[in-house]
Amino acid sequence: MTAAIRPNESDKQNFPATLIWSGYALGFGLGGFFDGILLHQILQWHHLLSSIEEARQDIRVLILTDGLFHALMYVIAAAGLWLLWRSRHSFAARGADRLLFASALIGFGVWHILDSVLSHWILGIHRIRMDVENQLFWDLLWFVVFGLVPLALGAYLRRNGMRGDGRRISKEPVGLALAVVIAGPLAALPRQMRELS
């Protein structure tokens, strides 16, 4: 079970916990960078404090808080790199790469779930798209596609992809499930929105 692994414990296949936690931290940091770079800077759908009226009055405040957010993601990613360096002796073991990838997917998904629940719904400091009428649709779409899907895929790979018998996981069912999860909400969009995308 991933939640029960503490930094000083090891995985059932004798991988050090530092390898697992490095994946969590790197995935979490990359999830934050993905959100900040794509949504804050490239698409400009929101800033960290877009729902706070006082912050919206001064773009410098919005940029400052986005910068502080990115600085925090750097610290988390650096901690992940440090843990990865500490576990470097286990890189050659069979399955270490899959374990690191699965843990990073879990961390990536956890970032988006935490951001959705805390920032969007509890604190209300921003939403995925501030410029649309149905903000909840975009929050839920993002929550599922970038939160639940990577988390479930990471948990699946961690549970079933760590087989010691050398068998590979079939990618077709995972790809099909991912396509359905992405295409379903997009099909629910009104026709005018689909034509704009």
Secondary structure, 3 states (H helix, E strand, C coil): CHHHCCCCCECCCCCEHHHHHHHHHHHHHHHHHHHHHHHHHHCCCCCCCCCCHHHHCCHHHHHHHHHHHHHHHHHHHHHHHHHHHHCHHHCCCCCHHHHHHHHHHHHHHHHHHHHHHHHHHHCCCCCCCCCCCCHHHHHHHHHHHHHHHHHHHHHHHHHHCCCCCCCCCCHHHHHHHHHHHHHHHHHCCCHHHHHHC
